[in-house]
């Protein structure tokens, strides 16, 4: 993609030595769509190939960074409407949507599910594999699939009261990029995934997930200050540092972890509990199904856990 005017889920611009990728569907909480991972990878490649760019800034417009996959229609069983809308728009509905969110009484193809979802993961991982450092700014919320982008970035600057985590760990999801253990360690990753609890921005810094946090009024200034400092370093130095650091993660078996994570995420949608969640979404709507899922936990988060 060389024409950024064709972007539908984000914007891309270069200011000085900084390439800025901004998720831009604020009316839907910057929810992940069919196009988002592909557009993300294309924007990262534009930055890779631009000799002016030293660092990539990833952020989101609206009330929060990203609320995860835009699954309301599929979870509520409105796939026919989605398919018809996509056809009228000249964009066939991605098979991954059909494969992952099939009628609970239908047939699920796990190979097709893995094949298609792995392409989304490759889109998110473009942030990890891209030549230049990626600094992600999170405000408001970054939950579910939105954490894939934040965790695949190199550094995270977060609002102190922002919410970040993977609530679908409770039912209907497994984080497909498998980055949690690599970012915060085994026991803390288990603590989050065994409960689906979220961290505040302050906790994210304490746990080593984010590099710094700030109140909303100061967040942009802190984000820009870090970007500017990184941008002063020669591109060749930045490329070498990123390659060297990332080799440690690859040696820990990230590819194997991701293969299992992608497959298990599909499985999670086709368990008895996964079907029950989708049936509830069909009856009462996706938001109510999520409320029903999370209500027993009280969404207290790990703030009460001092381990």
N, C-alpha and C positions, 0 to 999 in steps of 0.2 A: 504494500500500500504506500504509494508515494504522494497521493492527494489526501491531505488531512481533512478536506471538506467533505469527504465521504464518511467520516466517522459518525456513528449514531449513538454510542454509549459513553464517549469521553471526548475531551479536547486535547490538543497537542500544540505546544508552542515552545520556542526557544528564546530565552532572555539571557543575553550574555553567554555565560558558560553553562547555563542550566537548562535542561530539557524538562518541560513541565507537562506531566500527564495527569489530567483531572477527570475523575469519574463524573458523569454529567447527566444523570437521570434522577435528580433530587426528588421529583414527585413520586418516585418508587423506591426511595431510600438507596438509590444507586444499586438496585438489585441486579444480580448477575443474569444476563440473558445469553442467548445463543451466540450473539456477536461479540460479547465483551472479551473473552479470552483471546480471540483471533485479533481483534483490534488492539488489545494490549500488547501482544507479541509484535504486531506491526509497528506500533509506536516505539517500543524498545529498540527494534532494529533500526528505525530512523535515527534514534539517538546514537546507537552503536556506530553508524556509518557517517555521522556528522562530526567532522574534526573540531568544530567549535565547542562541542558538548563535553564537559568533564564529569558531570553528575546529573542524575535523573531525580526529579521531585515527583512523588506520587501522592495525590490527595483526592478529596471528594468534595463536590458541591452539596449544599443543603444542610440538613440537620445533623448528618452523620457521615462517616466515611463509606460504609457499606453494610447493608442489612442481610447479606447473604444472597442465595439464589432467589430469583423472582418466581416462586413456586406456587403462588396462591391459586392460579387458574388450574394448574395440573393437579394439585392436591385436592381441589374441590371437584375434580372430575370433568372439567370443562375443556377437554382436549379437542373435541370437535370444533368448538368455537375458535380455539387457538389455531388449529390447522387451517380453518377457513380464512381467518384474518391473515395468516402468514401467506396463504396462496394469493389472496387479493393484493397483498403488498409485493408480490413477486419474490418472496423469500420462503422457500419450502421449510416447514418445521423440521428442526434438527432431529434426527433419529434418536439422539440421546434423550431428548425430552420424552419421546414416546416410550423408549425402552426402560427408562428409570421410573416413570410414573404411570405405568399401565394400570388398567382396571384390575383391582385385586383378584378378580375371578378369571382373569385372562392368563396369557402365557408370557413369561419373562425370559428374555434371551440374555443370559449373563455375559456371553462373549461379546455381543453387540454393545451391551452396557459398558463393559470395560473398554472396548475398542473406542467408543465415542468419548467416554469421560476422560480417558487418558489424553485425548487431544486438548480438553480444557485444562488439565493439569500442565501439559506442556506450555500452554499459554501463560498460566500463572508462573511457571518456572522460568519463563523468559526473563523475569526480574532477577532471579537467582543466577542464571547463566549469562545474562547480558554482560557486555564488556565493562560497562561503567557502573560505579556505585549507585544504588537506589536508596533514597531516603524517603520513608513513608510518613505522612502526617495523619494521625487519627484524631478526629474530634467526634463527640457525641456517642457514636456506637460503631463497633466493628465486630460483627458476630457471624457465626456459622461460616458459610463459604467465603465471606469477606475476609476472614482471618487468613485464608490461603494467600491472598495478595500481600497482606501485612507481613506475614511470616516469611514469605519468599523474598521480601525486600531485605536489604543489607542492614539498615538501621531504622529504628522506629522512634518517632517523637510523638507523644500522645498527650491529649488533654488530661489533666489530673483527675477529673471526675468521669472520664469516658468509660464505656463498658466494652470489654473485649473478651471473647470466649466462644465456646462452641456448644450452646445449649442442645442442638440436635443429637449430641452424644447420649441424651436420655432416651431418645427413640427417633428412628428414621434417618440416621446419618452417622458417618465416620469421616473424619477430616481427610480429604483425598490426597493432599500433598504430603501428609505424614510428617509435618515439620515440628510438631510440638516437642517431642523428645529432644530433637536436635537443638531447639532454641532454649528450652528451660530445664532440661534434664529429665531423667526417667521418673523419679518419684513425684515431682511437681506436675509433670504431664499426666501421670496417672491420677493425681489429685483432681485435676480439672476434668479429665475425660470420664472418670468414674462417677462424677456428679453432674457434669454439664454446667458447673458454676462458671461465672465470669469474674474477671479481675477488673478493678478500677485502674485508672491510669497510674495512680501512685503505686498500687500493688504490682503493676506490670514492670515498673522500674525496680522495685524491691526484688522481684523474682528474676530479673535479668532479661525480661522480654523486650523492654523498651530502654533506650539509652538515656532519655530524660522526659520529664513531664512538666506541664505548666498550666496555669489557669487559662481559660479560653481567651481572655483579653491579651495574654502574653504569648500564646502558642505560635502565632504566625511569626513573630519576631524571633523566637527561639529557633524555629524551623529554618528561617532564612539565614540566621547567623551560622548555623551548622552547614547549610548548603554552600554558603560563601567561603567558609574555611576549607571545605573539601575541594571546591572549585579552584582554589589557588595552587593545588598540587598538580604537577604535569600529568597528562592523561596516561602516558606510558607507565608511570609509577602506580597510578590508581588501578590500571588493568592488572599489573603484576601482583599487587597486594590482594585484589579480589580473587584472582585465580589461586593464589597460594592459600588464602584462608578457606576457600570453598573446598579445596582438596581434602581437608580434614573431615568435612561433613560427608563427602562422597565416600571416603574410606570407612566411615561408620555404617555404610550400607543403605544410604538414602534411596537408591533405586529399588532395592528389594522392599523396603518399607512402603514406598509409594505404590508398588504393584499390588501389595496386599491391601493397602488402604483404599485404593480405587475399587477393587473387587468387593471388599467388605462393605463399602458404602452402598453399593448396589444391593448386596444381600440384606442390609439393614432395612431397605424399603420393602422387602418381600418376606419378612418374618411375620408371625402372628401379630406381634405388637405393631409392626410397621403397617400392616393392613388395617388394624384397628384405628391407628392414627389417621390414615387416609379416609376411612369410612366416616370418622368423626368430622373431618374437614369437609367431606361431601354433604354431611347433614347440617353442620352448624357454621361452616366457613373456616378458612385456614387460620385466621387470627384466633378464633375461639378454640380451635384444636391446640394451638400453641399455648394459649392460656391454660387450658386443661392439663397439658403436659407439664407446664412449669409451676403451676399453683402449689402442688405438694412440696416443692422445694423452697418456696417462699422467696426465691431469688436473693437469698442473703449473700451469696458469693463467698469467696474464701477469706473475707476480712475477719471472720471469726476463727480462722485456722492460722495458727502461728508457727506451723512446722517449717 
